[in-house]
Amino acid sequence: FALQETIYVEEDQEDTSADGIGRYFSKVTGQKWHSVGDGQGRLVLSRHPILWSGRVKNARGMAVLIDLPESIHSKDLLLINLHFLSGRSEDRQAIRKRMAWNVNRFFIDRVRAGAFEEIPKDIPIVICGDLNSEETDVPHNILAKQDPEATQGDGKPLLFLNSFPKELTSKNKNTFGRVVWSGDVGSSEFTEPNITLDHIMVQK
């Protein structure tokens, strides 16, 4: 699981820390869960051991190296969990575009160049999270094509694809909402527009 906007409560770190959330998932499922968070609201839960984790510079993201068993894949997996800024203003759209390119330039390119001793250069990569962008938007295209000038319909090859395209054609697309607080109690509330903003992208 790649989660965003997880709440860390200082007074109750035992339950709301990454370790606490991992213990809770293990308890309620009866399975062992491994967890790591970046302290900024992003969290990854895995059924398989997490070998390494780190920040994705200037992109509101984190990455984890997951130890996959041979029965699933001969190589481990690098999962990138992102949460881009929301908002429709030109400034916010420009920031999302820059964040998407930073994922490529400051992280994926460096992984492929062997800059991280812990991460193999040829590791399979999955990009996921709340991109606050649709599939047709520039940030999504920059990530999918690994090109800073990528746009929808530009003919450039896709290097990463949405692994579950059904989410893009489903009648139930809503991933856009808000939390309304009443004192310490929060409840989620649907808000327009009804679009898909959470994506899972795997190498082609």
N, C-alpha and C positions, 0 to 999 in steps of 0.2 A: 504494500500500500504506500502511495505517496500522498501525504496530507499537507494541506496549507492552512494557515490561520488557526493552528492549535494554540490553546491558551495555557500559558505558564503562570501559575499562581504562586507567588513567593511564599505565602503562608502555608502552602500545602504541596511542597515540592515532591513529597513521596508519591503522591498520586498523579500529579500533572507533569512531572518530568518525563523525558523520553523513556527512561528505565521504568518509571511507574506505569506509563501507558502500555509498554511492552509486557509488564507483569500482568496488567489487567486483561489484555488480549489473551495471554496464555491461560489465565484463570477461567475466563468465560468460554474459551474454545476447547480447552483441554489439550492444546498443542503448544509447542515451544515457539515463541516469537522473539525475534531479535529486533531491537529498535535503536534509532539514533536520531537526534534532532540538532538543529543548528542554533537554537536559542532565539531564533527570529520568527518562529511560527511554522517553519517547515519541519516535517517529521517523516521518516521512512520506517515502516514495519516490514520485516521479512521473515518468511518461514525458514530461511537459510542464513547461515552466519554472515555477518557484515565484517569484511576484512579491513576496510578503510572508509573514512568519510572526510569531506572537506567542503569549503565554500566554493561557489562558482563566482568569481570576482566580477563585481559591477553588474550583476544580473538578478539579484534577489533569488539566489538559488543555492542548492547544495547538491553534492554528488556522493554516491555510495558505491563501493565495490562489493558485490554480493558473491559469495562462494557457492556456485551452483554445483549440485552433485552430477557426476558423470551421466547418470540416467536421464538428466534433462538436457545437458549440453556439455560438450568437451571443454568449453571455455567458461570463465566466470562472466559476470554481467556488470556493466557500469550503468547505474541508474541516475539520471539527472532530474531533480525535482525543482520546478520553477514556480514562482508566483509573481508575475509581472504586475505593474501598477494598473489600477482600473481608471476609468474616466474616458470621456470622448473628446476632450479638448485637444487641440493641435499639439500642445506641449506634451500631454500624456502620451499621445500617439507617437511622437518623436522619441520619447523616453523608452517606450516599449520596443521600438525599432532598434534603438541603440543597445538595449538589454539583449535582444535576440542576437545581434551581431557579437556582443561581448561573450555570449555563450560559445560561439564558434571560435572567436579569435583568442580569448583568454583561457579557454578550457579545452574544447575538443581539438583544436589545432595543436595545443601543447601536449595533450595526451598522445596524439598521433606522432608527434615529434619525439616522444620518449622523455618528456620533462618530469614525469612523476615516476619515481623509482618503484612505487607500490603498484602502479597500474600498467599492465602490458599494452604496448602500442596498438596491437591488433584486437583489442577487447571489443566485444559487441556492446553497442550503446543504445539505450532507450532514453528518449527525452519525454518528460511528461509534466503535468501540472496545470495550474490555472494560468493560462497565457493571457487572459482577458482580451483575447483576439479570436476571430473566427478563422476558418480554414482559408478564406479568401483574402484575409488581411496581410499586410506586409510582414509583420513579425513572424507569423506562421510560415510564410514563404521563405523568409531568410533562414529559419531553422531547417526547413525541409530541403532547401537547395544549397545550404551552406554558402550563401553568396550575399554580400551586403546590399546589392542592388536588386535582389529578387523581388518579383511581383507576380500576381496571379496572371497566368496566360502568357508569360514571357518566353515560353519554350525551353527554358533551362531545365536540365534533368533533376528529378526528385531523388535525393539521397536518403531522405527519411520519409516514411509514409505513415499515415494514421493507421494503426493496426486494427482498429474496430470502426470501419467506415459506416456501420449501421447507425452509430450515434449521430452522423451527419444527415441521415435521411429519416430518422425517427420523428414521429409526431410529438414525442416528449423530449424536447431539446433543452429545457430550462436548466441552466447551471448558474443563473444570474439572480441573486437574491440579496437579502441583507439580514443582519441580526438586530433585533430591537431589544433594548435593555430596560428592565424595570428593577432598579436597585441592582442586586447581584445576579438576577435571573435573566437570562437571554433566551429569546425565541426567534427562530428563523421565519422569514416572511418572503413570499414570492414578490418579485418586482419585474416589470417589463425592462428590456425586451426579452423575448423567449428565444434565446440563442444558445449555442454550444460554445463555451469558453474553456472547458477543460479538455485536454487532448493527451493522447498517448501516441508517440511517434517512434517507429523502429526503423533501423537501417534497411534499405531496400534489399 
